[in-house]
Every structure is written in C-alpha cells, then in structure tokens.
Amino acid sequence: MTGYPTGFMLILIVFAVCLASPAQAAEPLGPRLTFVEGAVEYKQTFRSPGVAAVVDMVIHPGSKITTGNNSRIEITLQDESVVRIGPNSVYRTKLASFSGSKRNRFAAELDRGRLWVRARSSSFSNHNSFRITTPSAVLGIRGTTYDLKANEDKSAEVSVFEGSVAVGPPPIEEGAAHEEIAWPEEVSESVWEEIILGQLQRLRIESDGEPGQTTSFSPDDEKDPWIDWNRLRDQQK
C-alpha cells in the first residue's frame, strides 16, 4: 500500500480493528421499552419530574411507571424476558442485574393494575432471582408466563399460563413506617406459607392478606382483551 498518506493508513487500521471486534459492542444499559401505547408517565427517581415514556427508553432501577386509561407498555429485559403493564397501573423497577451464567436478578413492584410476565427460566437460578411484589403477596417465577392483577383494595390475583409461580406473603421490614409498606398491616410472614402454583392454576389473595383456594382454569375460557393481546404478542416474539 505504498504511496498512501499516513493519516489514511491510520483510518484503515482503526476501521479494520472495529470490524474484527464485534464482541466489543456496548451491552444494553438495562431493561428498555419495546412497546408504548397511550399516555404513560416515567419517573427515573422519586424526585424526578415525570416524562412521557417512549420506545427504546431505558428503565432504571428505582424508577416508576404510571399508565393511564387505555394505555399499555412492554419492557424487554436484557435476557429477552418480557414484562408488560396494563392500563391504570403503577409499577416500579427495583433491581435489574444481568451478569449471565444464571446470576441474573430482577425485582419489581406492582402497586396496582395489571401485569403480564414471560420470563426465561434459563436466565435465573431460582424463583428468588425474579420477584414481583404486590401489596399483599410476592411472586417468584420458575420459567413462567403469568397474568397478575393488583387491585385498588390491596387484593391480588395471579393466573399461571406456563411454568410455575411461588407465591408468598411480602416480607415485613422492621422499623419501616406504615406508609412505606404497601401491603395491609395484618399481613405477616407467619400468616401463611409459600404456595406453588402450577400451569393453568389461579390464586386470589384477599385484601386482608389471606390466600384463597387454588383453582384451575382453561385459557380458551378466558374472555379478556388484555390476556388475548398478551398471548398474541407472545406468539409473535
């Protein structure tokens, strides 16, 4: 390549190095929004001003998402697991650590509203690695697709479509003020033991924190636009 200017040669070398090193590409910064419909507010921290959520926005730990009427969003995690949030919901991401080799950890809270989870079991070591907390229960996945409702009265209902879910009472934080605890004060770790829900099983936890009886259901009998939309979107993934 005799005769080329020194500067031109340097540009060629840098370009060649970049082409030969695809593994050096930047890793995803965190969970990101892959679908947004309707009015959705995102607050990165407790004191941050609310902004309109948009596709490709990174969702940071400690953030809060509030959806309005006829609104819904999809969050895709670094391992391609999916969390979708329905209308009139308040959701918080607490932890999102994805280091690979089943050392991944994810935690979130659904204060109220509707949530759909499709988690990859190969990414998490156990059900404590992926946890969703509601005002009256905490859910840990075991390679799962499930629908979760957190109602205004603090009751909750979980329906497992694939895999299994471990459902237990939320932990009580010693010394925490009552307004910092989202669940009813009647709930304590001694009230009930963890319940394992299998595929096509449903459980309701009442507003006083008491779990009902596990029941079975058929997906074909579910007449719910939210469930229909999520199942269709899962098929398209």
N, C-alpha and C positions, 0 to 999 in steps of 0.2 A: 504494500500500500504506500509505496514511496511517492512522495510529492504531495500528500495530503497535509493541510495545516495541522499544527499540534493541537489546537483547540477542537478541531473537527474530530481528530482521533480520540480525544478525551470524551466527547459526547457519545461516540460509537461504543466505547468501553463501558460507560455508565449504562447505556441502553441495553447492552448485551447482558450485563450483570442483573438488571431488573427482570429481563425475560427469563433468565436462568434460575430465578429465585422466587417462584410463586408462593412458596411456603411462608415468605416474609410478609405477605399481605396482612393488613390490620385485622385483628379479630373483632367481632361485634362488641360494641361497648356494653350491651345489656339487652334485656327484653325490648322489643320495638313494636310499634303499632303497625299492623299489616292490613287493617280494615277499620274505617271510621264512617259511621252513618249518623246523621242528625247532630244535635247540639251536645258536645262533650267537653267538659272543663278538666284541664290538667293543672295540678299544682305540684311543683317539684319538691317543695318542702312545706312545712306547716305555715311558715310566714310568707311564702312566695305568692305573688299575685297569680290569679287563675288566668290561663290562656286557653285558646281553642286547640283541642287535640287534632293532629293531622297525621296522615300516613307517614311512616318512617321515623316518627318521633321516638327517641329512646326513653324508656320508662325507668326512672332511677329508684333505688331503694329509698323509702321514706316518702315517696310521692303519693298523691291522692287523685283519684279519677272519679268524677261525678257525671253520670249520664242523665239526659233529660228524657222527656216523653218521646217515644218512637225513635230512640237512639240506641245504638249498639256498637261495640268495638271488638276487635280481635287483637290480642297480644301474642306474638310469637317469641318464645324463649330461645336461648342460644342453641339448645339441642333440638329445636323444631317442635317441642311440646307447645300446646296452644291453650290459652285462657281467653274465653270470650265473656263479655259483660253485657247484660241486657239493659232495657230501659229503667229509668228511675232507680239507679243503683249507686252506691257509694263503696268504692274499692280502694284498698291501699296495698302497695307492694312493700313488704318488709325486708326481704332478703332475696338476692339473686346471685348466687355464686356458682359458676360453671367452669371447673378446672379439669373436667374429664375423668376417665377411669372410675366412674361411679362415685366420685367425691362431690358431685353436684348437690347444691342445696337451694331450695326455693321456698319462700314463705310469704303469704299474703293474707289480708283480712277482707271479708265482705260484710260491711256493716249492715247493709240492706240491699235488696234487689235480687238479681238473677245472675248466675254464673255457670258457665259450661267449661269443663276441663277435659282435654285429651292429652294425657301425659305419656311419655315414652318410658316404659319400665326399665329398659336397658340403660337409662341415664342415671338412675338413682339406686342407692344401695339398699334402702328400706323405706317403709312408709313414713318414717320421721323425716326423710330427706325432702319431702314435698308436702307442705302443710298449708291448708286453708282454714282460717278461723272465722267463725260466725259469732254472734252474740251469745249463743247457747251451746256451741259444740266446736270441736276441732277435728278436721278431717285429714287423714294421711293416705296417700294413694299407693297402690300396688300394681302399677301398669294399668291405667284406668281411663275410662271415659264416663263422666257423670254430670248430672244436672243438679244444681244447688239453688235453693231458694232461702233467702234470709228475710223474714217478714218484719213489718213495722212493729209487731208486738213482741219481737225477740224470738219467736219460734222459728224453726228451720225445717227443711225437708230435703233429703238427698235421694236421688234415684240413680242407680248404677247401671249403665248400659253395657260396659265391658270391664273385665278385670274385677278388682275388689277394692273396697274402701274401709279403712279403720276409722271408726267414729268414736270419739270420747269427749268428756267434758273439758272445757277450756281450763288451763291452769290458773289458779288464783295467785296473783302477785302480792306477796306480803308487803304491807306498808303502803300499797297503792291507794290513792284516793278513789272513792266510788265512781266519780265521774270519769276516771281514766279507765275503768273496767266496763267493757261494752256488754257483758253478759249480766243476767239478773243476779242479785246478791244471794239468792237462795242456792245457786249452783256452787258446788264444791267438789273436789276430787273424790270425796267419799260417797257422793250421791249414787254414782253408777260406774260400772267398769266399761272398758272399751268394747265396742260392738263391731264385729267384722261383717260387712255387707258384701255378698257375692253378686255375680252378674244377674241383672233383672230383679234386683231386690230394692226395696224402698224403706226409708225410715223417717219418721217425723219426730222432732224434739220439740216439746211444748214450750211455751213462753216462760214457764217456771223452771225449765231446765230438765224436766223429766222426759226420757225417751219413750216412745210408744212401742208397739209391736212391729217387728219386721214383716213386711208383706211382699208378695211377688206381683209383678206387672208384666204386661206384654207391650213391646214397642209399637206394635200395629194398632193398639187401642189408644195410644196417646194422641189426642186431638189438640195439639198445642203448636201454634206457629213458631214459637221460639225453639222448641225441640226439633220440629221439621227443618227449620233453617240450619240449625247446627249439624244435624245428621247429613243433610245435603252438602254442606260445606266440608264436612269431614271426608265425604266420598270424593270430593274434588281435589283434596290435598294429595 
